[in-house]
């Protein structure tokens, strides 16, 4: 039998999607893929259904850089309610404990935040997509099963204090104490766990009530909602394609090397080449004149070996 061809068109580039609240990352991806009529697409790191914001979607050849965006640093804006713990660490979980935080002050909150900047250890939450013996942790958690998780080292680059307010709840004689922060962190950081750990330092619990991802790696620009994309789709494929970032934008912070036609020929054949004045180690972006050819890595002998080459449109 012949190989089944992918349905859809060969569109390539990176879309900065503003993921809606209440949707899984994969559900949002499939909606966008259908709008573009794309044969191939993938996202670059899941957001919880509760979360909104930056979800880069890689189409076609851009999927070759998606792994690097998965490894990229990220920035989040979050709101958490102090004094209330939930099973999931967010507003979707069952309340499991409450504490009186009426005496907690803004000054006390600000005083503990610097303790969480730098390299810290986190124990991943049970409600996460990590696996234990091949089973997702959140599936075990839903069965009431808790397993031991090893602490992981992550880096918190910055925590910006935004607000500390007490909100009156409708029809209830009590207040919600809401802390709002902006967090810049490395890959693998669980913001829910960070909020809970900060609260522990304040001798209380906490859970996330709002979470928005503001940036992923080099991407900090304007995002497009599914509604905006749906409107553009009515104007045709060209209008949608104009929203796409170029493939090399995802690794724009890497050094670049520019090849002559002879060296470019050999790189396209998968052969390493020598490039004068090239970096001595690491990954590089490879160009022939202004055309992006793909990604290369510096070998021990100084040659640049092609690693992820981009198929050029005919």
Secondary structure, DSSP 8 states (H G I E B T S, - for coil): -------SB---EEEEEEE-TT--HHHHHHHHHHHHTBS-EEESS---TT-EEEEEEEEGGGGGGHHHHHTS-EEEEEEEEETEEESSSBTTS-EEEE---TT--HHHHHHHHGGGSEEEEEE--SSSS-EETTEEHHHHHHTT------EEEEEEEEEEEEEEEEEE-TTSSSEEEEEEEEEEE-TT--HHHHHHHHHHHTTS-EEEEEEEEEEETTB-S--B-HHHHHHHHTT-HHHHHTT-B-GGGGGTTSEEEEE-HHHHHHHHTT--B--TT--SSSEEEEEETTEEEEEEEE-TTS-EEEEEE-----
